[in-house]
């Protein structure tokens, strides 16, 4: 009982810290209100990183990443893809709404573009912006590149790699880093093969790193798939990539 209370106190402390260091930002897609979060260094002329969260919307992994990126000298903005009133509460509803945006990829790309504009409004240097995404957000990172949105690089972290068979490959000009868990059952071998062919189409500057003994959500401490060693490696690879393209 004492241990449980201690862990609960630590959790509450973490939530308080997150709340203090991230500021809510309301923005719009037409009549749909969107609620993002930005780091406390907003307003300074710094490189920016847009964070695309996993399929349940803004979560602790996205928030912690934003705070860590602020320590590295970036303005970080966490996008709200679904909008107020549409945040899923369980895996079934998350799968449904995420699937909608995967099918209607142009709507997904539009929400990402709106978040990028908001990041610029928060002071990020428009010439030095990158996107990182987790899970569904990792798919969004690739959609950012496919849409030719004005970023210098994207990082897909255990993201979905496939796109519709009816979509043609187009040259991808932005730099791409894919962090893929070796045992991710949601990524089929042909998905990886097709992605590599897609990236080669436009002679994209890309890198794919595979993490051994890792299942889908290997970077999230709240997931049973969490692999601490590989998660730390993936984060260090992300920071190295961002430093190269943004500093």
C-alpha positions in Angstrom: 0.0 0.0 0.0 2.8 2.4 0.9 4.6 1.6 -2.4 1.4 2.3 -4.3 0.9 5.6 -2.6 4.5 6.5 -3.3 4.2 5.7 -7.0 0.9 7.6 -7.2 2.6 10.6 -5.6 5.5 10.4 -8.2 2.9 10.2 -11.0 1.1 13.3 -9.7 4.4 15.1 -9.4 5.2 14.2 -13.0 1.8 15.5 -14.2 2.2 18.8 -12.3 5.7 19.2 -13.9 4.2 18.6 -17.4 1.4 21.0 -16.8 3.8 23.7 -15.6 6.2 23.4 -18.5 3.7 23.1 -21.4 1.2 25.8 -22.4 -2.1 25.1 -24.1 -2.6 26.6 -27.5 -6.0 26.8 -29.2 -6.2 26.9 -32.9 -8.7 26.1 -35.6 -9.5 24.0 -38.7 -12.6 25.8 -39.9 -15.2 25.4 -37.1 -13.2 22.6 -35.4 -11.3 23.7 -32.4 -7.9 22.2 -31.9 -6.0 22.1 -28.6 -2.2 21.8 -28.9 0.6 22.3 -26.4 3.8 24.3 -26.7 7.0 24.4 -24.6 7.6 27.3 -22.3 10.3 28.8 -24.6 7.7 29.8 -27.1 8.3 33.3 -28.6 12.0 32.9 -28.9 13.5 32.6 -32.4 14.6 28.9 -32.2 14.5 25.8 -34.3 11.1 24.1 -34.0 10.0 20.5 -33.7 6.4 19.4 -34.3 5.3 16.3 -32.3 2.6 14.1 -33.8 1.1 12.0 -31.0 0.0 8.3 -31.1 -3.5 7.2 -31.9 -5.1 8.2 -28.6 -4.1 11.8 -29.0 -1.8 13.9 -26.8 -0.3 11.6 -24.2 2.6 11.6 -21.7 5.1 10.3 -24.2 4.4 13.3 -26.5 4.5 15.7 -23.5 7.8 14.3 -22.1 9.4 14.4 -25.5 8.4 18.1 -25.8 10.0 18.9 -22.5 13.2 17.0 -23.4 13.3 18.8 -26.8 13.1 22.2 -25.0 16.1 21.3 -23.0 17.9 20.7 -26.3 17.1 24.2 -27.5 14.0 23.6 -29.6 10.5 25.0 -29.5 8.3 21.9 -29.4 4.6 22.0 -30.3 2.3 19.0 -29.9 -0.4 18.8 -32.5 -4.0 18.0 -31.9 -5.0 16.0 -34.9 -8.5 14.9 -33.9 -9.9 18.2 -32.4 -11.9 19.0 -29.3 -14.7 16.5 -28.6 -13.1 13.8 -30.7 -10.4 12.4 -28.4 -10.7 8.6 -28.2 -11.0 6.9 -24.8 -10.1 3.4 -25.7 -8.2 1.3 -28.3 -11.4 0.6 -30.3 -12.3 4.3 -30.7 -8.7 5.2 -31.3 -8.4 2.6 -34.1 -11.5 3.9 -35.7 -10.6 7.6 -35.8 -7.0 7.0 -36.7 -8.1 4.7 -39.5 -10.3 7.5 -40.8 -7.3 9.8 -41.1 -5.1 7.1 -42.6 -7.8 6.6 -45.3 -8.4 10.4 -45.8 -4.7 11.2 -45.8 -5.3 14.6 -47.2 -7.3 15.6 -44.1 -4.4 14.3 -42.0 -1.9 16.3 -44.0 -4.1 19.4 -43.6 -4.1 19.0 -39.8 -0.4 18.6 -39.8 0.0 21.7 -42.0 -2.1 23.7 -39.6 0.0 22.6 -36.6 3.2 23.6 -38.5 1.8 27.1 -39.0 0.9 27.3 -35.3 4.5 26.2 -34.4 5.8 29.1 -36.6 3.4 31.5 -34.8 5.0 30.3 -31.5 8.3 31.7 -32.7 10.0 28.7 -34.4 12.4 29.6 -37.2 10.4 28.7 -40.4 13.6 27.5 -42.1 14.5 25.1 -39.3 11.5 22.9 -38.5 11.3 19.1 -38.2 8.5 16.7 -37.4 8.6 13.6 -35.2 5.8 11.2 -34.6 4.9 8.2 -32.6 2.7 5.3 -33.9 -0.1 7.0 -35.7 2.0 10.1 -35.5 4.8 8.2 -37.1 2.6 7.6 -40.0 1.9 11.4 -40.0 5.6 12.1 -40.1 5.8 10.2 -43.4 2.7 11.9 -44.6 4.4 15.3 -43.9 7.2 14.2 -46.2 4.8 12.8 -48.9 2.9 16.1 -48.9 6.0 18.1 -49.4 5.3 20.3 -46.4 8.0 22.9 -45.6 10.2 20.9 -43.1 13.8 19.9 -43.3 13.3 16.4 -41.8 10.9 13.9 -40.3 11.3 11.1 -37.8 8.8 8.2 -37.9 9.0 6.3 -34.6 7.3 2.9 -34.7 4.9 4.4 -37.3 2.8 2.7 -39.9 4.9 2.6 -43.1 2.2 1.6 -45.7 0.2 3.8 -48.0 -2.7 3.1 -50.3 -1.9 1.0 -53.4 -3.7 3.7 -55.5 -1.2 6.4 -54.5 1.8 7.0 -56.8 5.3 7.5 -55.4 6.4 11.1 -55.7 9.9 12.4 -55.0 10.4 13.1 -51.3 12.8 16.0 -50.8 12.9 16.2 -47.0 15.3 14.1 -45.0 13.7 11.0 -43.4 14.6 8.9 -40.4 12.5 5.7 -39.7 12.9 4.0 -36.3 11.3 0.6 -36.7 11.0 -2.1 -34.0 12.1 -5.5 -35.4 9.1 -7.3 -34.0 6.4 -4.9 -34.9 3.6 -7.1 -36.2 1.7 -4.2 -37.7 4.5 -3.6 -40.2 4.5 -6.2 -43.0 7.8 -7.0 -44.9 6.2 -5.6 -48.0 5.5 -2.4 -46.2 9.2 -1.9 -45.6 10.1 -2.9 -49.2 7.6 -0.5 -50.6 8.7 2.3 -48.4 12.3 1.9 -49.4 11.3 1.9 -53.1 9.2 5.0 -52.5 12.1 6.8 -50.8 14.5 5.8 -53.6 12.1 7.3 -56.2 13.3 10.8 -55.5 16.8 10.0 -54.2 15.6 10.9 -50.8 18.2 11.3 -48.0 16.8 8.6 -45.7 17.9 6.3 -42.9 16.1 3.3 -41.4 17.1 1.9 -38.1 15.8 -1.4 -36.8 15.7 -2.1 -33.0 16.2 -5.7 -31.9 13.8 -7.5 -29.5 11.3 -4.7 -29.8 7.6 -4.7 -30.4 5.3 -1.9 -31.6 5.3 0.7 -28.8 8.8 0.0 -27.6 9.5 3.6 -26.7 6.6 4.1 -24.3 7.2 3.4 -20.6 3.5 2.9 -20.1 3.4 0.1 -22.7 4.0 -3.6 -22.0 6.2 -3.4 -25.2 8.6 -1.0 -23.6 12.3 -1.8 -24.1 14.3 0.7 -22.1 17.6 0.1 -23.8 16.2 0.4 -27.3 14.0 3.3 -26.4 17.1 5.2 -25.2 18.9 4.4 -28.3 16.0 5.5 -30.5 15.8 8.8 -28.6 19.6 9.4 -29.0 19.2 8.7 -32.7 16.4 11.2 -32.9 18.5 13.9 -31.1 21.4 13.2 -33.4 19.3 13.6 -36.5 17.6 16.8 -35.2 21.0 18.3 -34.3 22.3 17.6 -37.8 19.4 19.1 -39.7 18.4 22.0 -37.3 21.5 23.3 -35.6 
